Amino acid sequence: MQYQEFCDRLGFIVSRETFARLETYAALLEKWQNTINLVSKSTLADLWQRHFLDSAQLYPLVKDTDGILADIGSGAGFPGLVLSILGKGDVHLVESDIRKAVFLREVARSCDASVHVHACRIEEAPVQDAAVVTARALAALPQLLDYTAPLLKGGGICVFLKGRIVDEEITTAQKDWEFSVEKQGSITGDEGVVLVLRDVVRK
């Protein structure tokens, strides 16, 4: 994907330097994918839309929040590492797979991204009072909230990338949780949804 198309699709401008760092990230992902399974092989041909744009669209929702952003189940770094490269500060990536954690540290070093990589289970993450918790393709919403609750500070928000059954997941989660919810369509696909939850409290 070319620089101008990336900015046009996002709806906001990133610097050419930032885009070059994302290109370095993409090249490293393609290189490491030969050794460890970082993303689904079926998405490699459409890496920029399926992963980079999908993650970057969250930046306007989180860029002005003060405090920690905890990205749980980070995998190959989506969305947390992309958000850090775009300029979000104090990003913590939680990934239990040691090989993926090594990859995240290598990308962070190569792209000059100031992130904290925690190679541990979410339940063991040394993160408290996060202002934002993000997740993508990790678990259904009820399980995500179980993971999120110990990490999130009062007044914090959850920003999750979800799919076509999001309404069903919301209904199920509301049996055990109270929260306010905002939904917006993803820029990367008709079935994708960006879910923003506030005032999350277990019933």
N, C-alpha and C positions, 0 to 999 in steps of 0.2 A: 504494500500500500504506500502511495506517495504522501508526502508531507501535507500538501494542501487538501487532499481528499480526507485524510485523517482529521484535520481541523474542521473541515466542512461537515463531516459526519457527526463529530462531537458537538458542534455548535459553539465552541469556544476555541481560542487560539492557544496553542502551546508553543514554546520557543523551538527553534530548529535544533538547538543543543539538546533540549529535552527529548525531541523526537529521535535524535541520533542515539541517545542513551537507550531508548526503547528498541531501536534497531539492533543495538548490541545485545540486549536482553533476548530478542527474538533469535538472533544467530546462536547464542549460547544454548537456548532451549532446543533448537533443532540439532545441535551437536550432541547435547546430553541425552536427547530422546533416543539415540541409538543404543545407549547403555541402560538407561532406566526409563520406565514408563511415566513420563511427566504429564502428558495430556493424551486424550484419545487419538489414536493414529488417524481416525477419520476426519479430525479437525485440523490436521497439520497444513493441508492445502489452503485453509481459510483462517490461518492463525491470527491475522490482524483483526478480523471482524469477530471471530468466535471467542477470542481471549483478551486481546488488548483493548479494542473498543468497548467490549462488554464490561471490562473492569473500569476503564477510564471514565465512562459515563457517570460513575458515582462521585467523581471528584467535586462537582458543585455542591453536593449534599453534605460533604464532610470537611471541605477545605477551611471553613471558618470556625470549626469546633475547637475548643481549647482542651488540651489534655491528650491522653493516650488513645490511639486507635488500635484495637486488638483484632487481628484477622485470624480467625480460627479455622483449622484444617486447611492451611495455606496451600498445600500441594506444590504446584509450580510457581506460586506467588500471586495468583489471581484471586481477589483484586488487590490485596494489600501492598504488594511490592510495586505494582503499577502506580498506585496512589502515592506511594512514597517518592517515586521518581518524578511524578507530576508536581510534587512540592508539599505534600502533607507531612507534617512533622510528627515525631514520636510514635512511629508505627512499630507494632510488635507482631511478628509472624509466629504462629503456633503450629508446628508440624511434627507429628510423632515419627514419621519415616526419616531415619537418619540420613539416608542417601539424598532425599529431597531437601533436607535441611542443609546439607553440604552444598547442594546446587543453589539454594537461596542465598547462602553466604557468598558464593562465587559471583553470582549476578550482582549482589549488593556491592561487592568490592569493585567489580568491573564497571558498574554504572554509577559509582559514587553515591549510592543510596544509603542514607543513615537509618538503618532499621535494626531492630533487635530480633534475632532468630532464636526461638525457644524450641529445642528438639525434645519435645515431651508430649504426653497426652494432654488434651485440653484441661482435664480435671486437675492436672499437676502444674499448670502454667502459673508462673510467678507474676501474674498480672492482676492488679486490683484497681477498682475505681476507674475503669475505662470510660471515656466520654462517648466512644463509638465502638461497636462490635460489628464486624463485617464477616460474611461467609458466602461461599458460592459452591453450589453442587456438593454440599456436605451431608445434609440430612433433612428430613421433614421438619416442619416448623416446630411441632411440640418438642422434639429432641433438640433442636437448635436453641430453644429457650432454656431447656435444662442446662445445656452447655454454657449459655450466655449469662444467666442470672448471677453466678458467683463473681463474674468479671466486671459487670456493668455498675457504674456508680448511679446514685439517684439523679434523675434528670437526664441520664444518658440515652442514646438512641441505638437501635439495631438497624442495620442496612443490609438486606439480604437480596441476592439475585435468585429469583425463583422462576418456575415454569408454569405450564398450563393448568396444573391442579392446585394452584395457589389458594383459591377460594375454599376448596375442601380442607386444605391444611390449616387455614385460618379458623374455620369452624371447629375443627378438632382441637386446636390449641386453646380456643376460648373456653373449653370445658375446665381447664386447669389454670388459665392465665387471664389476667385483665391487661388490656393495652389499647392504645389508640393506634390506628393503622392508616397509612397512606399508600396508595398504589399508583405507579406510573408505568407506562409501557416502555419496554426496552427498545433502544435504537437498533438493536442487532437482530431482532426477530419478532414476528407477530405474537408468538406464544410466550415470549420472555416478559417478566415483570420485575420491576425494582420495588421492593417492599421496605417501607420505613415504619418502624414501630417505636412508639414513645410511651412513657409511663407504664413500663412493664412491671407487673406485680403478680406473684403467685397467689392464687385464691386460697 
